[in-house]
Amino acid sequence: MGSLSPLELLFTPLRIGAFALQHRVVQAPCTRMRSTKESDGIWVPNDLNVEYYAQRASKGGLMLSEATPISRDDGWLNSLSMQAAGYPGVPGIFTPSQIEGWRKVTNAVHAKGGLILCQLWHVGRATTPGFLGGKTPLAPSDIPISGKALDGMEYADAPPRPMTINEIKEVVLEYAAASKRAIEAGFDGVEIHGGNGYLLDQFLHDNVNNRTDAYGGSIENRSRIVLEIISAVTEAIGAERVGIRLSPYNYFQDTRDSNPQKHWGYLCTQIASLPESSRPAYVHMIEPRFDEVLDESEKISALETTQEVVKPSLDGFRSSLKKGGVSFIAAGNFKPENAGEKLVTGSADAIAFGRLFISNPDLPRRLKGGIELTKYDRSTFYGATPPEKGYTDYPFAQ
């Protein structure tokens, strides 16, 4: 592939585990809050969701679903540790109606020759009792997020409750059960959401996890739940159908680890060393430059002035994972002019696009043909009136 241009490299075939891709333009998971409320805490994929995913499907293209709650304590599941849901309008994967709704989505994607994975999600402390039927959010520790939640409540007014060991074990089992339900719904596999300040990321970051038991303290202990979930999910549906998303340099939702290069380096080494039957097909990581609030220069400056972070980069993680045959997907502010370069240097196997896929349903075609991209409207990212606004009404290239 040495004679190909960086852009042409994006359109070369790639095999990741069980997935035979015809190009390397991956749709990143993007929460859009457009599903239908069936009852309190139960949101179900609808016809608009089907249209949205079908619009963005392409032959041999890999899509990652919006983050999908694995469970909710609502009488349907009788365990406190099942409080995974935390946002309105987000479809889960824990009721028969949700499975049926997602099956319509996956059928539509498959009809266009695409592949789609379900991103499995537990929000941990990133929610409030108002979204959990009055229950207290669960997390590794009792440290709340600063600021307000979507319902206007201060997170500090309802701090999370540290999970018991038994509850941690139940969540591990529920990830495995949710992965089976995802396959039942027609997904080609799953991506474990281990980033962006949600439950698993909360265990990993040492400024959030202050436990003193087997799941806190050292990075070996903080990584334990992640490795247990990987093993449980790969056993449930096969390692070749499983990926995981990580965000070591993430600042979102008050995650500020003291030494992400060392700590996630350990985790990646452990992932690469798992038995082949438990080793995920890929790891999906977010570039250090990406931040939900800071611009790129501010984010890099903030990381470089942190005591333990020098020249933040994903390359070391990529190198460790490659030794175990684990593929690598990179995400975070990629554009036509820099995406291919990541492949040229061997720093990634594929590139995930989020915001550009929102506003360009035919993004692979536009990238390949050098067609001008439509700008996205941030105000419609998380819901809009009418719901199709900023969702299914972006134009296709002529």
C-alpha positions in Angstrom: 0.0 0.0 0.0 3.1 2.2 -0.1 2.1 3.8 -3.4 -1.3 4.8 -2.3 -2.1 8.3 -1.1 -3.2 8.9 2.5 -6.8 9.4 1.4 -6.7 6.2 -0.8 -5.6 4.2 2.2 -8.9 5.0 3.8 -10.6 2.9 1.0 -8.5 -0.2 1.2 -10.1 -3.5 2.7 -9.5 -4.4 6.3 -10.4 -7.4 8.5 -11.0 -6.7 12.1 -11.9 -10.0 13.9 -15.1 -11.3 12.3 -15.6 -8.1 10.3 -14.5 -7.9 6.6 -14.5 -4.1 5.9 -14.3 -2.7 2.4 -13.1 0.7 3.7 -11.7 2.2 6.9 -14.2 5.0 7.5 -16.0 4.0 10.7 -19.1 5.7 12.1 -18.3 6.6 15.7 -20.9 6.2 18.4 -22.9 9.4 18.8 -25.7 9.9 21.4 -28.6 11.6 19.6 -31.6 11.2 22.0 -34.2 10.5 19.3 -35.9 7.3 20.5 -39.5 6.8 21.6 -40.5 6.7 25.3 -42.4 3.5 26.1 -42.5 4.0 29.9 -40.3 5.6 32.5 -36.7 4.8 31.7 -37.6 2.7 28.7 -36.8 4.2 25.3 -37.2 2.1 22.2 -35.7 2.5 18.7 -38.2 3.9 16.2 -38.6 4.4 12.5 -36.6 7.6 12.5 -33.7 5.8 14.1 -34.0 3.1 11.4 -33.8 5.9 8.7 -30.8 7.6 10.4 -28.7 4.4 10.5 -29.8 3.3 7.1 -28.8 6.6 5.6 -25.2 6.2 7.0 -24.7 2.6 6.1 -22.4 1.6 3.3 -21.3 -1.6 1.7 -18.5 -3.1 3.9 -18.6 -0.1 6.2 -18.5 -0.4 10.0 -20.9 1.5 12.2 -20.9 1.8 16.0 -24.3 2.4 17.5 -25.1 5.2 19.9 -24.2 4.3 23.5 -26.9 1.8 24.6 -27.8 1.2 28.2 -27.4 -2.5 29.2 -30.1 -2.4 31.9 -32.2 -0.4 34.3 -33.7 -1.1 37.7 -37.4 -0.6 37.1 -39.1 -3.7 38.4 -38.3 -5.5 35.1 -34.8 -6.1 36.5 -34.6 -6.5 40.3 -31.1 -5.4 41.2 -29.7 -2.1 42.3 -26.6 -2.7 40.3 -28.5 -2.6 37.0 -28.9 1.2 37.0 -27.1 1.7 33.7 -29.5 4.1 32.0 -29.0 7.8 32.5 -30.3 9.9 29.6 -33.7 10.5 28.1 -34.4 9.5 24.5 -31.6 6.9 24.5 -32.6 3.3 23.4 -31.5 0.5 25.6 -30.9 -3.2 24.9 -32.7 -4.8 27.9 -36.4 -5.2 27.0 -38.0 -7.3 24.2 -39.4 -4.1 22.6 -35.9 -2.6 22.5 -34.5 -5.8 20.9 -37.3 -5.7 18.3 -36.7 -2.0 17.6 -33.0 -2.5 17.2 -33.6 -5.5 14.9 -35.3 -3.1 12.4 -32.2 -0.9 12.5 -29.8 -3.8 12.0 -31.9 -5.2 9.2 -31.8 -1.8 7.4 -28.0 -1.5 7.8 -27.5 -5.1 6.5 -29.7 -4.4 3.5 -27.2 -1.8 2.4 -24.3 -4.2 3.0 -23.1 -2.5 6.2 -21.9 -3.9 9.5 -23.1 -2.5 12.9 -22.0 -3.1 16.5 -23.9 -2.2 19.6 -22.0 0.0 22.0 -22.8 -1.3 25.5 -23.1 1.4 28.1 -23.4 1.9 31.9 -23.3 5.5 32.9 -22.3 5.0 36.5 -22.3 8.4 38.3 -23.2 10.3 35.2 -26.9 10.5 36.0 -29.3 11.5 38.7 -32.1 9.7 40.6 -34.6 11.4 38.3 -33.5 9.2 35.5 -33.4 6.1 37.7 -36.8 6.0 39.2 -35.5 7.6 42.3 -32.6 5.3 42.9 -29.2 6.5 43.8 -26.6 6.4 41.0 -23.9 3.8 41.4 -20.1 4.3 40.8 -16.8 3.0 42.1 -16.7 5.8 44.7 -19.0 8.4 46.3 -17.3 11.3 44.4 -20.0 13.2 42.3 -19.4 15.0 39.0 -19.3 18.8 39.3 -22.1 20.9 37.7 -25.6 20.1 36.7 -27.1 17.0 35.0 -29.6 17.1 32.0 -32.5 17.4 34.4 -31.1 20.6 36.0 -30.1 18.8 39.2 -26.7 19.4 40.7 -24.8 16.1 40.7 -23.5 16.9 44.1 -27.0 16.9 45.5 -27.3 13.2 44.8 -23.8 11.8 45.1 -23.3 8.2 43.8 -23.1 5.2 46.1 -20.0 3.0 45.9 -20.8 -0.3 44.4 -20.5 -3.4 46.5 -18.3 -6.3 45.3 -21.5 -8.3 44.5 -22.9 -5.4 42.5 -19.7 -5.2 40.5 -20.0 -9.0 39.8 -23.6 -8.5 38.7 -22.7 -5.7 36.3 -20.0 -8.0 34.7 -22.7 -10.6 34.2 -25.1 -8.1 32.8 -22.6 -6.9 30.2 -22.4 -10.5 29.0 -26.2 -10.9 29.0 -26.6 -7.6 27.1 -24.1 -8.7 24.4 -26.2 -11.8 23.8 -29.3 -9.6 23.5 -27.4 -7.4 21.0 -26.7 -10.5 18.8 -30.4 -11.4 19.1 -31.2 -8.0 17.9 -29.1 -8.6 14.7 -26.0 -6.6 15.7 -22.8 -8.1 14.2 -21.0 -7.6 17.5 -20.6 -5.2 20.4 -18.3 -2.5 21.6 -17.8 -2.2 25.4 -18.0 1.5 26.3 -14.9 2.0 28.6 -14.4 5.7 28.0 -15.8 9.2 28.2 -16.2 9.3 31.9 -18.8 6.6 32.3 -18.8 3.6 34.7 -15.8 1.7 33.4 -13.8 4.9 32.8 -14.7 5.9 36.4 -13.0 2.8 37.7 -9.9 3.4 35.6 -9.3 7.1 36.5 -7.5 7.5 39.8 -9.1 10.9 40.6 -12.5 9.2 40.6 -11.8 5.7 42.0 -10.8 5.9 45.6 -11.7 2.4 46.6 -9.4 0.4 48.9 -10.6 -3.1 47.9 -9.7 -5.4 44.9 -11.2 -2.8 42.5 -9.4 0.3 43.6 -5.9 1.7 44.5 -3.4 0.3 42.0 -3.9 0.3 38.3 -4.0 -3.5 38.5 -7.0 -3.3 40.7 -8.7 -0.4 38.8 -8.4 -2.3 35.6 -9.9 -5.4 37.1 -13.6 -4.7 36.2 -12.7 -3.9 32.6 -10.7 -7.1 32.1 -13.5 -9.1 33.7 -16.1 -7.6 31.4 -14.0 -8.2 28.4 -13.6 -11.9 29.4 -17.3 -12.3 30.1 -18.5 -10.6 26.9 -16.0 -12.5 24.7 -17.1 -15.8 26.3 -20.7 -14.9 25.6 -20.5 -14.0 21.9 -16.9 -14.7 20.7 -13.8 -12.6 20.9 -13.9 -11.9 17.2 -17.1 -9.9 17.6 -16.0 -7.7 20.5 -14.3 -4.3 20.7 -13.8 -1.8 23.5 -13.6 2.0 23.5 -11.1 3.7 25.9 -10.2 7.4 26.4 -7.1 7.7 28.5 -6.7 11.4 28.1 -10.3 12.2 28.6 -11.3 15.2 30.7 -15.1 14.7 30.2 -17.2 14.4 33.3 -14.3 15.2 35.7 -11.9 12.4 34.7 -8.3 13.5 35.2 -6.0 10.6 35.7 -2.5 11.3 37.1 -0.6 9.2 34.6 -2.7 8.0 31.7 0.3 6.9 29.6 1.5 4.5 32.3 -2.0 3.4 33.5 -3.6 2.7 30.1 -0.3 1.3 28.9 -0.7 -1.3 31.6 -4.3 -2.0 30.6 -3.4 -2.3 26.9 -0.6 -4.7 27.7 -3.1 -6.8 29.7 -5.6 -6.8 26.9 -3.0 -7.9 24.4 -1.9 -10.7 26.7 -5.4 -12.2 27.2 -5.9 -15.7 25.9 -6.9 -15.6 22.2 -10.4 -16.7 23.1 -10.8 -13.6 25.4 -8.8 -11.1 23.4 -11.0 -8.4 21.8 -10.8 -7.8 18.0 -10.0 -4.2 18.5 -9.5 -1.3 20.8 -11.1 2.1 19.9 -9.3 5.1 21.4 -9.9 8.9 21.5 -7.1 11.1 20.5 -5.6 13.2 23.3 -6.3 16.5 21.4 -10.1 15.9 21.5 -12.1 17.5 24.3 -15.8 18.3 24.7 -15.0 21.8 26.1 -11.4 22.8 25.3 -10.1 23.4 21.8 -7.2 21.3 20.5 -4.4 23.6 21.6 -5.9 24.2 25.0 -6.3 20.4 25.6 -2.7 19.6 24.6 -1.4 22.4 26.7 -3.4 21.2 29.7 -2.1 17.6 29.3 1.5 18.7 28.8 1.4 20.8 32.0 0.1 17.9 34.0 2.9 16.5 36.0 2.9 12.9 34.7 2.0 13.6 31.0 4.6 14.3 28.4 3.9 14.4 24.7 0.5 12.7 24.9 0.0 10.2 22.1 -1.9 7.0 21.4 1.1 5.4 19.7 2.4 3.6 22.7 -1.0 2.0 23.3 -1.3 1.0 19.6 2.2 -0.6 19.8 1.3 -2.7 22.8 -2.0 -3.9 21.3 -0.4 -4.7 18.0 1.8 -7.3 19.7 -1.3 -9.2 20.6 -2.9 -8.9 17.2 -5.5 -6.4 18.4 -6.6 -3.9 15.8 -6.8 -0.2 16.6 -9.4 2.4 15.7 -8.6 6.0 16.3 -11.2 8.8 16.8 -11.2 12.5 17.7 -11.4 15.5 15.4 -10.3 13.7 12.2 -10.8 15.5 8.9 -10.2 14.6 5.3 -6.7 16.2 5.5 -5.4 14.3 8.5 -7.3 11.0 8.7 -5.3 9.2 6.0 -2.0 10.2 7.6 -2.9 8.2 10.7 -2.9 5.1 8.5 0.3 6.0 6.6 2.2 6.1 9.8 0.7 2.8 11.0 -0.8 4.5 14.0 -4.2 3.1 13.4 -6.0 0.5 11.3 -9.2 2.5 10.8 -10.6 6.0 11.6 -13.8 6.7 13.4 -15.7 9.9 12.5 -18.5 11.3 14.7 -19.6 14.8 14.0 -18.8 14.7 10.2 -20.9 11.5 10.0 -23.8 13.3 11.6 -23.9 16.0 8.9 -22.8 13.9 6.0 -24.8 10.7 5.8 -22.8 9.7 2.7 -19.4 10.5 4.3 -17.4 7.6 2.8 -18.6 8.7 -0.7 -17.8 12.3 -0.1 -14.3 11.5 1.3 -13.5 9.2 -1.6 -14.7 11.7 -4.2 -13.3 14.8 -2.6 -16.8 16.2 -2.3 -17.4 19.2 -0.1 -18.6 18.3 3.4 -21.8 19.7 5.0 -21.2 21.6 8.2 -22.9 20.2 11.4 -25.2 22.0 13.7 -24.2 21.5 17.3 -27.6 22.8 18.6 -29.3 19.6 17.2 -26.8 17.0 18.4 -28.8 16.0 21.4 -32.4 16.2 20.3 -34.4 18.8 18.3 -37.9 19.9 17.4 -39.0 18.3 15.1 -36.9 15.3 15.9 -35.7 14.8 12.3 -34.0 18.2 12.4 -30.3 17.8 12.4 -30.8 14.0 12.3 -32.2 12.7 9.0 -32.5 15.9 7.1 -28.8 16.4 6.1 -28.4 16.3 2.3 -26.7 13.6 0.3 -24.2 14.8 -2.3 -25.6 15.0 -5.8 
